[in-house]
Amino acid sequence: MSLMRATSLCHWGAFEATVEDGRLTQTRPLRDSGADPDMIGAWSDLVYSESRIDRPYVRAGFLRKNGRKGQRGRDEMIPVSWEQALDLVAGELHRVYRDHGPASVFGGSYGWSSAGRLHHARTQIRRFLAAAGGFTDQTGNYSWGAANIILPHVVGDASAVSHAATSWETIATDGDCVVAFGGLNPKNWRVTSGGAGEHHIPDHIVRAGKRGVRFIVISPFRGDIPEGLDAEWIAPRPNTDTAIMLGLAHQALVTGRADRSFLDRYTAGQDQFFAYLRGEQDGIEKTLDWAADISGLQPETLQALWEKISTGRIMLTASWSLQRADHGEQPYWALIALAAMLGQIGLPGGGFCFGYGSMNGVGAMARRGYVPVMPGLPNPAASAIPAACVTDCFANPGKEIAFNGRTLRYPDTRLVYWAGGNPFHHAQDLNLLEKAWQRPETVIVHEPWWTPTARRADIVLPATTSLERNDIGGSSRDPYVFFMPKLIDPVGEARDDFAIFGAIAERLGCKPAYDEGRSEEAWLRHLWSLTEAKAAREGIAAPDFETLRQNGYWHVPPPEAPEVMLAPFRADPAAHPLKTPSGRIELSSATIAAFDYDDCPSHPSWLEPVEWLGAAEGDELHLLTNQPEKQLHGQLYPVLGAGDCAPVTLHPDDAARRAIAQDSLVRVFNGRGACLARARLSNATRKGVALMPTGAWFEPDDDNHIEANGNPNALTADRQTSALSRGCAALSALVRIEPWQRSGIARK
């Protein structure tokens, strides 16, 4: 018997793999990295799951000579040879480019597809389609789409959400209080985009707590407090964080606590913002009583919160989830404004930060730029839409939308090419997407597993997992870089995206532009040479490629000092101006004012959501969606999520009024759709709120008019945050819940 052990990397962390006679038999966390053993251990089951796609398939209706008949998601999938499948893909691309132009080809993907930088699916599909002639791309993302647009207007760029963060080290040593809007849910610390060699946040939380740092968690769900942390819980109505922040900012203004010297030196537009706080524009003074009425909290609670943040070194943080709601730009802008009024931006352990409760790696001690990145190619089509507008784009070709000061016109999408993602997991209003998905003439998908998206393709090409190819992996938020060796041969007839696109590019005559004449090995060596060159410039001793391969990973030396976001700007705003028109933090933006958007004013503002508890009728509840306990989005669902429908957590009083018992099946519904769920009753949930994870694979049951697995995006609205950013607004949704009396739900 042959036995091999090797290290590798996935989004849940570094792991050691055991391979016996060519078959993966075990995956377990590497060393004491803190990775979750259940999620790491699921790899050996997932790679051989019955849901793996064993060979290329083509939808039966697509193969018929008389046209593209049938319906995606319902037709039989017919196995074909690789040669036939590749010829079909190349032929469809050639036809659409010739007849409709490059903008009619939509290149879909998403960044969480898998760890590894060469075989990063989103990069590979963009390179291929750019080399082939161009495509319509997606800008932004679902994780922090609103923040990605609003932050450049306020602080000059989006680094405060994409990668920059004040180190947890400084919070543990210099901070006095952390106020976490949206929570610090520890399950989110299990994952890092690109993978992580260590899970550092729990240790820093413990250190900070022992030193006496106070934690205040503001969330409708007590589970957003890490277990064992002595934190105060404040549970407002969902989507009302902006009102709370504005009320606190008003209190800073009227009590004289506002740091005028900081505001005068480092901010612009304070007069307009202060006028809004005083009610000079709308006649409504943004007092703590006003904020309490909107948020459903007692005024005494907000007064006590103000007293706790009015002294000491305060870190204000917001989870990514806060900006995935109607007017999602506002809580981020309001948080920055409140932090500016406290005057601690750029100081160790103080100021503001985003994402401490959203992903492991935020606030880590790590040098940036040592994980190599596969370069992209210019897109000849120069066409792109916001990520959360996919359904609207497919359904409404030619429609014009406002977006960040511009007017965009949707292309007429004729061909959808998706690699590395599952829109039937993360898109809003999946029933509407199901209809819009039928409109393009051709849908091509690369996928290792029969996800809902793969089942709704015309041509499915089986892709390898990261265990079946060589790569280099890591994250800018982690101090490790990993060589990810090929551990097993591809399952079935799977091929990696790089090889698939290379074969199609050869048929289209664009292979030299796509792969630049490099093989997988040549690309890996080239990418690592760039890291070696960077290290040499910065006086860092990096291993050569063979040493990296042999050792399995490299621990990059830590930076000289912990990061403090905007510290250079604070030290000298003239020498280190922000990339805003004023060079300072913009509490009011003339640029946004010129856009004249009703749903995004020129300064942080309270704007009532379309759907929230303040507008609920009858027995409606506010639906909040979060990451599942033991998955990442829809990943790992076949081995850790399937077998029962997803849970929905309710307050016991809300359940009693609806005659819902613990663990009973319920129907969660609104005018957009319905899904099945398993009731979980908990006092840790605010009354009026229903909480569901988003990991279930979309499975409509037409006979019962319900989604059977419990995917809450059957209920969310295809509505964006505002005309400014067009971000995902899934967390503004009202639903009703009732006991489920029927039986016979079918699952595939």
KOLKOL-556657 format. One line per field, with one value per residue (C-alpha): residue number from 1; x, y, z. Coordinates in Angstrom, 1 decimal. Example, Ala and Ser with C-alpha at 12.3 -4.5 7.8 and 13.67 -1.06 7.14 Angstrom:
<kepas>
seq = 1/2 .
px = 12.3/13.7 .
py = -4.5/-1.1 .
pz = 7.8/7.1 .
</kepas>
This chain:
<kepas>
seq = 1/2/3/4/5/6/7/8/9/10/11/12/13/14/15/16/17/18/19/20/21/22/23/24/25/26/27/28/29/30/31/32/33/34/35/36/37/38/39/40/41/42/43/44/45/46/47/48/49/50/51/52/53/54/55/56/57/58/59/60/61/62/63/64/65/66/67/68/69/70/71/72/73/74/75/76/77/78/79/80/81/82/83/84/85/86/87/88/89/90/91/92/93/94/95/96/97/98/99/100/101/102/103/104/105/106/107/108/109/110/111/112/113/114/115/116/117/118/119/120/121/122/123/124/125/126/127/128/129/130/131/132/133/134/135/136/137/138/139/140/141/142/143/144/145/146/147/148/149/150/151/152/153/154/155/156/157/158/159/160/161/162/163/164/165/166/167/168/169/170/171/172/173/174/175/176/177/178/179/180/181/182/183/184/185/186/187/188/189/190/191/192/193/194/195/196/197/198/199/200/201/202/203/204/205/206/207/208/209/210/211/212/213/214/215/216/217/218/219/220/221/222/223/224/225/226/227/228/229/230/231/232/233/234/235/236/237/238/239/240/241/242/243/244/245/246/247/248/249/250/251/252/253/254/255/256/257/258/259/260/261/262/263/264/265/266/267/268/269/270/271/272/273/274/275/276/277/278/279/280/281/282/283/284/285/286/287/288/289/290/291/292/293/294/295/296/297/298/299/300/301/302/303/304/305/306/307/308/309/310/311/312/313/314/315/316/317/318/319/320/321/322/323/324/325/326/327/328/329/330/331/332/333/334/335/336/337/338/339/340/341/342/343/344/345/346/347/348/349/350/351/352/353/354/355/356/357/358/359/360/361/362/363/364/365/366/367/368/369/370/371/372/373/374/375/376/377/378/379/380/381/382/383/384/385/386/387/388/389/390/391/392/393/394/395/396/397/398/399/400/401/402/403/404/405/406/407/408/409/410/411/412/413/414/415/416/417/418/419/420/421/422/423/424/425/426/427/428/429/430/431/432/433/434/435/436/437/438/439/440/441/442/443/444/445/446/447/448/449/450/451/452/453/454/455/456/457/458/459/460/461/462/463/464/465/466/467/468/469/470/471/472/473/474/475/476/477/478/479/480/481/482/483/484/485/486/487/488/489/490/491/492/493/494/495/496/497/498/499/500/501/502/503/504/505/506/507/508/509/510/511/512/513/514/515/516/517/518/519/520/521/522/523/524/525/526/527/528/529/530/531/532/533/534/535/536/537/538/539/540/541/542/543/544/545/546/547/548/549/550/551/552/553/554/555/556/557/558/559/560/561/562/563/564/565/566/567/568/569/570/571/572/573/574/575/576/577/578/579/580/581/582/583/584/585/586/587/588/589/590/591/592/593/594/595/596/597/598/599/600/601/602/603/604/605/606/607/608/609/610/611/612/613/614/615/616/617/618/619/620/621/622/623/624/625/626/627/628/629/630/631/632/633/634/635/636/637/638/639/640/641/642/643/644/645/646/647/648/649/650/651/652/653/654/655/656/657/658/659/660/661/662/663/664/665/666/667/668/669/670/671/672/673/674/675/676/677/678/679/680/681/682/683/684/685/686/687/688/689/690/691/692/693/694/695/696/697/698/699/700/701/702/703/704/705/706/707/708/709/710/711/712/713/714/715/716/717/718/719/720/721/722/723/724/725/726/727/728/729/730/731/732/733/734/735/736/737/738/739/740/741/742/743/744/745/746/747/748 .
px = 0.0/1.3/0.8/1.3/0.8/0.9/-0.3/-2.7/-5.2/-8.9/-11.1/-11.5/-7.8/-4.6/-4.9/-2.9/-4.2/-3.7/-3.7/-3.7/-3.2/-4.1/-7.4/-7.9/-8.8/-8.5/-8.2/-7.5/-6.5/-2.8/-1.0/-2.9/-4.1/-7.6/-9.3/-12.7/-12.2/-15.7/-15.4/-11.8/-12.7/-15.6/-13.2/-12.6/-16.3/-17.0/-14.4/-16.0/-19.6/-22.4/-23.0/-19.7/-20.0/-18.3/-18.0/-19.3/-23.1/-25.4/-29.0/-31.3/-33.3/-30.1/-29.0/-32.1/-31.7/-34.9/-33.7/-33.1/-36.3/-37.2/-36.3/-33.1/-33.3/-35.9/-34.5/-32.4/-28.7/-27.0/-23.3/-21.1/-17.4/-15.0/-14.3/-18.0/-18.5/-15.5/-16.6/-20.1/-18.7/-16.3/-19.1/-21.5/-19.0/-18.0/-21.7/-22.5/-19.4/-20.1/-23.9/-24.3/-20.9/-18.8/-21.0/-23.7/-21.4/-21.8/-18.8/-20.1/-18.0/-17.4/-14.4/-15.2/-15.0/-11.9/-8.5/-5.5/-4.3/-3.4/-6.6/-8.8/-11.9/-12.9/-9.5/-9.3/-12.7/-12.0/-8.7/-10.2/-13.2/-11.0/-8.6/-11.5/-13.0/-14.5/-17.5/-19.8/-18.2/-19.6/-18.3/-18.4/-19.6/-22.3/-20.2/-19.6/-21.0/-22.4/-19.3/-17.1/-18.8/-19.6/-16.1/-14.2/-16.5/-15.9/-12.3/-10.8/-10.8/-12.4/-9.4/-11.2/-13.5/-11.3/-8.1/-7.1/-7.9/-6.6/-4.8/-6.5/-3.1/-3.7/-7.2/-5.9/-3.1/-4.6/-8.4/-10.9/-14.2/-15.3/-18.8/-19.7/-22.7/-23.9/-22.0/-18.8/-20.2/-17.4/-18.6/-17.5/-14.0/-13.6/-13.2/-10.8/-11.1/-8.1/-7.4/-5.4/-2.6/-3.9/-7.1/-6.1/-9.2/-10.3/-7.0/-7.0/-10.6/-9.5/-6.4/-8.5/-11.1/-8.5/-7.1/-10.5/-11.6/-15.4/-17.4/-20.8/-22.6/-25.5/-27.4/-30.9/-29.2/-27.3/-25.4/-23.4/-21.5/-18.6/-19.1/-17.4/-17.1/-18.6/-20.3/-23.3/-26.1/-28.2/-30.9/-32.5/-34.9/-33.0/-31.8/-31.9/-28.2/-27.9/-30.5/-28.6/-25.3/-26.9/-28.4/-25.0/-23.5/-26.1/-25.4/-21.7/-22.6/-25.0/-22.9/-19.7/-17.9/-17.4/-13.7/-13.7/-10.0/-10.0/-13.1/-11.6/-8.3/-9.3/-12.9/-14.9/-18.6/-19.2/-21.5/-24.0/-23.9/-24.4/-27.3/-28.9/-28.3/-30.0/-33.0/-32.4/-33.3/-36.3/-37.4/-36.4/-33.7/-31.7/-31.8/-31.3/-35.1/-35.6/-33.2/-34.8/-38.2/-36.9/-34.7/-37.3/-34.9/-35.4/-33.9/-32.1/-30.3/-28.9/-28.1/-26.1/-24.4/-23.4/-21.9/-19.8/-18.3/-17.9/-14.7/-11.7/-10.3/-13.2/-13.2/-16.5/-16.9/-19.6/-20.1/-20.3/-24.0/-25.1/-24.6/-26.6/-29.9/-31.9/-29.7/-26.8/-24.4/-25.7/-24.6/-21.0/-21.0/-22.7/-20.1/-17.2/-18.9/-19.5/-15.9/-14.7/-16.7/-15.0/-11.7/-9.8/-9.4/-5.8/-5.0/-4.1/-7.2/-9.6/-11.5/-13.5/-13.1/-15.3/-15.6/-14.2/-17.2/-17.4/-14.2/-11.1/-8.0/-9.5/-7.1/-4.3/-0.6/0.4/2.5/0.5/1.5/3.3/0.6/1.0/-1.9/-2.7/-2.8/-5.9/-6.2/-8.0/-11.6/-12.2/-15.9/-15.5/-18.9/-19.8/-22.8/-23.1/-22.9/-26.4/-28.0/-27.6/-31.3/-32.4/-29.8/-30.9/-34.6/-34.4/-31.9/-31.5/-32.8/-30.9/-30.0/-28.2/-25.0/-22.5/-23.0/-23.3/-26.0/-25.6/-27.4/-27.9/-26.5/-28.6/-27.2/-27.2/-24.6/-23.9/-20.5/-20.2/-17.2/-16.6/-19.9/-23.5/-25.9/-28.8/-27.4/-26.4/-28.7/-31.9/-35.4/-34.4/-37.8/-37.4/-33.8/-35.3/-37.4/-34.7/-32.2/-34.3/-33.9/-30.2/-29.7/-26.8/-25.6/-22.2/-21.1/-17.8/-18.5/-17.2/-20.7/-24.3/-25.2/-28.5/-26.6/-25.0/-28.4/-29.6/-26.9/-27.0/-23.4/-21.7/-18.0/-16.7/-14.0/-11.4/-11.2/-8.1/-7.1/-6.7/-4.2/-1.1/-1.4/-0.2/-2.6/-3.0/-4.6/-3.5/-5.1/-2.9/0.9/1.3/1.7/1.1/2.1/-1.0/0.1/-1.9/-3.0/-5.1/-5.9/-9.0/-12.2/-14.0/-13.2/-12.8/-10.3/-9.1/-10.4/-7.0/-6.9/-10.5/-10.1/-6.8/-8.6/-11.4/-9.0/-7.1/-10.3/-11.0/-7.4/-6.7/-4.6/-1.3/-3.1/-4.8/-2.0/1.0/2.6/3.0/1.9/0.6/4.1/5.5/2.8/3.4/7.1/6.5/4.1/6.4/9.3/7.3/6.9/10.7/11.4/9.1/10.8/14.2/13.2/11.9/14.8/12.8/14.3/11.8/12.2/12.8/10.1/11.4/11.9/8.3/7.1/9.1/8.3/4.6/4.3/6.2/5.5/6.0/7.8/5.4/5.3/7.5/4.4/0.7/-1.5/-3.5/-5.9/-5.4/-2.4/-0.3/-3.2/-3.7/0.0/0.2/-2.9/-1.0/1.6/-0.8/-4.1/-7.0/-8.1/-11.3/-11.9/-11.0/-8.2/-10.0/-12.8/-16.0/-18.9/-20.8/-20.0/-20.6/-20.0/-22.8/-25.0/-24.5/-25.8/-29.2/-30.2/-33.3/-32.1/-28.6/-28.3/-25.1/-24.4/-25.2/-28.9/-31.7/-33.8/-36.7/-36.2/-38.8/-39.3/-38.7/-40.5/-41.6/-43.7/-44.7/-48.4/-50.1/-47.9/-45.0/-41.5/-38.2/-36.1/-32.4/-30.0/-26.5/-23.8/-24.6/-22.7/-20.7/-20.6/-19.3/-22.2/-23.4/-20.1/-20.0/-23.8/-23.8/-21.9/-22.8/-26.0/-28.2/-30.7/-33.1/-34.3/-32.5/-33.5/-35.4/-34.8/-37.7/-38.3/-40.6/-43.3/-43.4/-43.6/-46.4/-48.5/-48.3/-48.7/-45.2/-43.4/-39.7/-38.3/-41.5/-41.7/-42.8/-43.6/-41.8/-43.4/-44.2/-45.4/-42.2/-42.1/-42.1/-39.6/-39.7/-37.7/-37.2/-38.3/-35.7/-37.0/-34.6/-34.6/-31.4/-33.4/-35.2/-38.9/-40.2/-37.1/-36.7/-33.1/-32.2/-28.8/-28.2/-26.4/-29.2/-29.2/-32.2/-34.7/-38.2/-41.1/-43.6/-46.4/-46.3/-45.3/-42.4/-38.6/-37.9/-34.4/-34.8/-33.0/-34.2/-33.3/-36.5/-38.0/-35.6/-36.3/-34.3/-33.8/-30.5/-29.3/-29.5/-28.8/-25.3/-23.9/-26.5/-25.4/-27.2/-30.1/-31.2/-31.4/-34.5/-37.2/-40.5/-42.0/-44.8/-44.4/-47.0/-46.9/-46.4/-49.2/-48.4/-46.0/-44.3/-41.7/-39.4/-35.7/-33.2 .
py = 0.0/3.5/6.2/10.0/12.9/16.5/19.9/22.1/24.9/25.6/28.5/26.8/26.8/24.8/21.0/17.8/15.3/11.5/9.7/5.9/4.0/7.2/7.8/10.7/9.1/11.9/15.7/17.3/20.7/21.5/21.8/24.0/26.4/26.7/25.4/23.7/19.9/19.2/21.5/20.5/16.8/17.0/17.3/13.6/12.9/15.9/15.0/11.6/12.8/11.3/14.9/15.0/15.5/12.6/13.7/16.4/16.7/18.5/19.3/17.1/19.9/21.8/18.8/18.6/19.6/21.6/24.1/24.7/23.1/22.2/24.1/24.4/22.6/20.2/18.5/15.3/15.9/13.7/12.5/13.4/13.2/16.0/16.6/17.0/19.3/21.5/21.8/22.8/25.5/26.9/26.9/28.7/31.3/31.8/32.2/34.7/36.8/36.8/37.6/39.6/41.0/40.5/42.3/39.7/37.1/37.3/36.0/34.9/33.8/34.5/34.9/32.1/29.3/27.7/28.5/28.8/31.7/30.2/28.1/30.9/30.4/34.1/35.1/32.2/32.9/36.6/36.0/33.5/35.6/38.7/36.7/35.3/38.8/40.3/39.9/41.6/41.4/41.9/44.7/44.6/41.6/40.3/40.5/44.2/45.7/48.8/49.5/49.1/52.1/54.4/54.2/55.8/58.8/59.1/57.9/57.8/54.0/50.7/49.4/49.7/46.8/45.0/44.5/47.2/46.9/48.1/45.1/43.1/43.4/47.1/46.5/44.0/46.4/49.9/49.6/50.3/49.4/47.6/48.4/45.8/46.7/43.5/41.3/39.2/35.8/33.3/30.9/33.5/33.4/29.9/31.0/33.2/33.9/32.1/30.2/30.8/29.3/30.5/31.5/34.4/36.3/34.0/34.5/38.2/38.4/36.5/38.7/41.9/40.6/39.8/43.3/44.7/45.8/46.1/44.6/45.8/43.8/45.4/42.7/41.2/37.8/37.0/34.3/37.1/37.2/34.8/32.1/32.9/36.7/38.9/41.3/43.5/42.6/45.3/44.0/46.6/46.2/45.0/47.7/50.5/50.7/53.9/55.6/54.5/55.9/59.2/59.5/58.9/61.4/64.0/63.3/64.0/67.3/68.6/67.5/69.1/65.7/66.1/66.5/69.8/69.9/66.5/67.4/70.7/69.1/65.7/66.0/68.0/68.7/68.7/71.8/70.0/66.9/68.8/70.7/67.3/66.1/69.2/68.8/72.0/70.2/68.0/69.4/66.2/66.4/63.1/62.7/59.5/59.4/59.6/56.8/54.7/55.0/53.8/51.0/49.7/50.2/52.1/55.6/54.6/51.9/54.3/56.9/54.2/53.2/56.9/57.1/54.1/55.4/59.0/58.3/56.0/54.5/53.3/51.0/51.1/48.2/47.0/43.6/43.3/42.2/45.7/47.1/44.2/46.0/48.8/52.0/49.8/52.6/54.6/52.5/52.5/56.2/56.9/54.7/56.7/60.0/58.9/57.7/61.0/62.9/60.8/61.8/58.5/57.5/56.6/55.7/52.2/50.3/53.1/54.6/52.4/49.1/46.8/43.0/42.0/39.8/38.7/36.7/35.3/37.3/40.8/42.6/40.0/40.7/40.0/41.6/42.2/41.3/38.0/35.8/35.8/36.9/35.6/38.7/39.5/40.8/43.9/43.3/44.5/44.8/47.3/46.1/45.4/45.5/45.5/42.0/42.2/43.2/39.8/38.9/42.3/42.3/38.9/39.8/43.3/43.8/47.4/48.8/51.8/52.1/54.8/53.6/55.7/58.8/57.1/55.6/51.9/50.1/46.4/44.3/41.7/38.6/35.7/33.4/32.9/31.4/30.6/29.1/29.2/30.2/29.3/32.2/30.0/30.2/33.8/35.8/37.4/36.3/32.9/32.4/35.5/34.4/31.0/32.8/35.2/32.3/30.9/33.9/33.6/31.2/29.3/28.6/27.0/26.0/24.6/22.8/19.8/19.1/19.1/22.4/24.1/26.2/23.2/21.5/24.6/24.7/23.7/22.4/21.3/20.7/18.8/20.8/19.6/20.6/22.1/18.7/17.5/20.1/22.1/25.6/28.3/29.7/32.2/35.4/39.0/38.8/35.9/35.5/32.2/31.2/27.6/25.3/23.3/20.0/17.8/15.1/12.8/12.2/14.0/12.3/10.9/12.9/16.2/18.8/22.0/25.3/26.3/23.2/23.5/27.2/26.4/23.7/26.1/28.9/26.7/26.1/29.8/30.8/32.8/30.3/32.4/35.4/33.3/31.2/33.2/29.9/28.8/25.4/25.1/24.4/27.4/29.7/28.7/29.2/32.6/33.8/32.7/34.6/37.8/37.0/36.4/39.7/41.6/39.9/40.9/44.5/44.6/42.7/39.6/36.2/34.2/30.5/29.5/27.6/24.2/24.9/26.2/23.0/20.8/22.6/23.0/26.6/29.7/31.8/35.4/37.5/39.8/43.6/45.8/47.1/46.3/48.0/51.0/52.0/55.6/56.2/57.9/60.2/61.1/61.8/64.2/64.7/67.0/64.4/61.5/63.0/60.7/60.2/62.2/65.6/67.3/65.0/64.4/62.3/63.5/63.8/65.3/64.7/67.2/64.5/62.4/65.5/66.1/62.7/63.8/60.3/60.2/57.0/58.2/61.8/63.7/62.8/59.9/59.8/57.6/56.4/54.0/50.6/49.3/46.3/46.4/46.0/49.6/48.9/45.3/44.3/41.8/38.8/39.7/39.0/40.5/37.8/37.9/35.5/34.5/32.0/28.4/26.9/24.3/25.5/28.4/29.7/26.6/24.8/21.5/21.3/17.7/16.3/18.7/20.3/17.9/15.5/18.1/21.5/24.5/25.8/29.0/30.5/32.3/33.8/31.4/34.1/34.5/30.8/30.4/33.0/30.9/27.5/26.5/23.9/23.2/21.2/21.3/21.9/25.3/27.3/30.6/32.7/36.1/37.4/36.3/32.7/30.1/27.7/24.9/25.2/23.5/25.6/26.4/28.4/30.6/33.5/34.6/36.0/39.4/39.2/39.9/38.4/35.2/34.0/31.6/30.4/30.6/27.4/25.2/24.3/25.7/22.9/24.1/21.6/22.6/20.3/22.0/25.4/25.6/25.5/22.2/22.6/25.9/28.5/31.9/33.6/32.2/35.0/38.0/40.8/41.5/45.0/46.9/49.1/52.3/53.9/54.7/51.2/48.7/46.4/43.4/44.3/40.8/41.6/43.9/41.3/40.6/37.1/35.1/31.7/29.0/25.3/23.0/20.4/18.5/15.7/14.2/16.9/15.7/16.3/15.5 .
pz = 0.0/-0.9/1.7/1.2/3.6/2.4/3.4/1.5/1.8/1.5/2.6/6.0/6.6/6.2/6.4/6.3/3.8/3.8/0.5/0.4/-2.9/-4.8/-2.8/-0.4/3.0/5.5/5.9/9.2/10.4/10.2/13.6/16.0/13.3/14.9/11.7/12.2/12.1/10.8/7.8/7.0/7.5/5.1/2.1/1.9/1.6/-0.7/-3.3/-3.8/-3.3/-5.4/-6.5/-8.4/-12.2/-13.8/-17.4/-19.8/-20.2/-22.6/-22.0/-24.1/-25.6/-26.5/-28.6/-30.7/-34.3/-34.4/-31.8/-28.2/-26.8/-23.3/-20.1/-18.2/-14.9/-16.1/-19.1/-19.0/-19.1/-21.8/-21.3/-24.3/-25.0/-24.2/-27.9/-28.6/-25.6/-26.4/-30.0/-28.9/-26.6/-29.2/-31.8/-29.6/-28.6/-32.3/-33.3/-30.6/-31.1/-34.9/-34.7/-31.5/-30.4/-27.3/-24.8/-25.4/-23.7/-19.9/-17.9/-14.5/-11.6/-7.9/-5.7/-3.2/-5.8/-4.4/-2.8/-5.1/-7.2/-10.6/-10.7/-9.4/-11.5/-11.7/-13.0/-15.5/-17.1/-17.3/-19.0/-21.4/-22.5/-22.8/-25.1/-27.0/-27.9/-24.8/-22.5/-20.0/-16.6/-13.1/-10.9/-7.1/-5.1/-2.8/0.3/0.4/-2.8/-1.3/0.7/-2.4/-3.9/-1.0/0.7/-2.2/-1.9/1.9/2.6/-0.9/-1.7/-0.6/1.2/4.6/3.6/1.0/3.0/5.4/9.1/12.4/14.0/16.8/18.5/19.1/20.3/22.9/24.0/23.6/23.3/26.0/24.2/21.0/19.8/17.2/15.0/13.4/15.9/16.1/15.2/15.8/13.0/10.5/11.8/10.5/6.9/5.0/1.2/-0.2/3.0/6.2/8.1/11.4/13.1/15.3/16.4/19.3/21.0/20.6/22.0/25.0/25.5/25.1/27.6/30.2/29.9/30.5/27.1/27.1/24.2/23.2/20.5/18.6/16.8/16.8/17.5/20.7/18.9/17.3/20.6/20.9/23.5/26.7/26.0/28.7/26.2/26.5/24.1/22.5/20.2/17.9/15.0/11.9/9.5/12.1/12.9/11.0/13.2/16.3/14.9/14.0/17.5/19.1/16.7/17.7/21.3/20.7/19.0/21.7/24.6/23.3/23.1/19.3/18.7/16.8/16.3/14.6/12.6/11.4/10.4/9.0/7.6/5.1/4.9/8.7/8.5/6.2/8.3/11.6/10.1/9.3/12.8/14.2/11.9/10.0/6.7/7.6/11.0/12.8/15.4/15.4/19.2/21.1/21.7/18.0/17.4/20.1/18.6/15.2/16.6/19.0/22.0/25.2/25.3/28.5/26.6/24.0/26.7/28.5/25.3/24.7/28.2/27.5/24.2/25.2/27.1/26.5/23.3/21.3/18.3/16.2/13.9/11.5/9.9/6.2/6.6/7.6/4.1/2.5/3.0/1.7/1.7/2.8/2.1/5.1/8.1/6.8/6.2/9.5/11.4/9.9/10.8/14.4/14.7/13.3/15.9/18.6/17.0/17.3/13.7/13.0/16.7/17.9/19.1/18.1/15.2/12.9/11.0/8.9/9.0/12.3/12.7/9.0/8.2/9.8/8.9/9.4/11.7/11.4/11.5/7.9/5.2/2.0/-1.5/-0.9/-2.3/-6.0/-8.2/-11.7/-13.9/-15.9/-19.5/-20.8/-21.7/-25.3/-24.7/-21.8/-20.6/-16.9/-14.7/-10.8/-9.4/-7.8/-11.1/-12.9/-12.9/-14.0/-16.7/-18.2/-18.0/-19.3/-22.2/-23.1/-19.8/-18.5/-14.8/-12.8/-11.1/-9.2/-11.3/-14.6/-16.7/-17.7/-20.4/-20.0/-22.9/-24.7/-23.1/-25.5/-23.9/-20.2/-19.3/-15.6/-13.8/-10.1/-8.5/-7.8/-8.5/-7.6/-4.1/-3.6/-5.9/-4.6/-5.6/-7.0/-8.5/-10.6/-11.5/-12.6/-15.2/-16.3/-16.7/-19.5/-21.7/-22.9/-25.8/-24.3/-20.7/-20.1/-16.7/-15.2/-11.9/-9.9/-8.4/-9.6/-8.0/-8.8/-11.4/-13.1/-13.3/-15.1/-17.8/-21.5/-21.4/-18.2/-18.1/-15.0/-13.2/-10.8/-7.1/-5.7/-4.5/-8.1/-9.4/-8.3/-7.1/-4.8/-2.2/0.6/1.5/1.9/5.4/6.6/7.2/5.3/1.7/0.7/-2.1/-2.8/-4.4/-6.6/-4.1/-6.2/-9.9/-11.2/-10.3/-13.3/-16.4/-14.6/-16.0/-14.5/-15.8/-17.1/-19.3/-20.4/-21.4/-23.2/-25.3/-26.3/-26.9/-29.3/-31.2/-31.3/-32.3/-29.2/-27.1/-27.2/-25.8/-23.1/-21.7/-23.1/-24.0/-20.3/-18.8/-15.3/-14.0/-15.9/-14.6/-11.0/-11.3/-13.0/-10.4/-7.6/-9.2/-8.8/-5.0/-4.8/-6.6/-4.2/-1.2/-2.5/-2.9/0.6/2.2/3.0/2.6/0.6/-0.3/-3.9/-5.8/-5.1/-1.4/-1.2/-2.9/-0.6/2.7/1.8/3.1/4.0/7.1/5.9/8.5/10.3/9.6/11.8/13.6/13.8/11.2/12.4/9.6/8.4/10.8/8.1/7.3/10.9/11.4/8.4/6.3/4.0/3.2/3.1/1.8/1.1/-2.5/-2.0/-3.6/-0.4/0.5/3.8/5.2/3.6/6.0/3.2/-0.5/-3.2/-5.7/-4.4/-4.1/-7.8/-8.6/-7.2/-6.1/-3.9/-2.3/-1.4/-0.1/0.2/3.8/6.2/6.6/8.0/5.1/5.8/4.2/1.8/4.0/7.8/11.1/11.1/8.0/8.8/8.6/10.7/11.6/9.3/10.6/9.5/7.7/8.4/6.6/7.7/7.0/8.0/11.0/9.1/5.5/3.4/1.4/-0.5/-0.3/1.7/1.4/-0.1/3.0/5.9/4.9/3.0/4.6/6.2/5.3/6.8/10.2/10.9/14.4/16.1/19.5/21.5/21.8/18.0/17.6/20.2/18.4/15.3/16.9/15.9/18.0/18.4/15.4/13.5/9.8/8.8/5.6/5.3/2.7/1.2/-2.2/-3.9/-2.9/-0.1/1.4/3.8/7.1/10.4/13.4/16.1/19.1/21.0/23.4/21.8/18.8/19.0/18.8/15.4/13.7/11.8/11.2/8.4/7.0/3.3/2.5/1.2/-2.5/-4.3/-4.9/-6.1/-5.5/-8.1/-6.8/-3.4/-4.7/-2.3/-2.2/-0.4/1.0/2.9/0.7/2.0/-1.3/-2.6/-0.4/-0.8/-3.2/-6.4/-5.2/-4.8/-2.0/-4.0/-7.3/-6.1/-5.5/-6.7/-3.9/-2.6/-0.3/0.7/4.4/3.9/3.6/5.4/5.6/7.3/8.9/9.5/10.3/7.3/7.2/4.0/3.3/0.3/-0.4/-3.2/-3.1/-5.8 .
</kepas>
